[in-house]
């Protein structure tokens, strides 16, 4: 499984409907499962982003499909990061020699 970080900002509609945010979070967890992965952590945050989610997904395409489906509801905009564990990074470095 690949790890992804989703940085999330509410749209105007999303902030207007902030009371439904925990319900939307549960729906995102279900969507992650639909795409073969899981939402491992979700945090409501202060600062540049309103939420931060950590996902384990089978591959880039699965996470991209998930992010598109999340964004299509119109309540959030997402920025995505592929995250590498220490072991994964060691394997990357080993390829360099």
Beta strands, then each sheet from edge to edge (+ up, - down):
strand 1: 2-10
strand 2: 38-44
strand 3: 51-57
strand 4: 76-83
sheet 1: 2+ 3- 1+ 4-
end
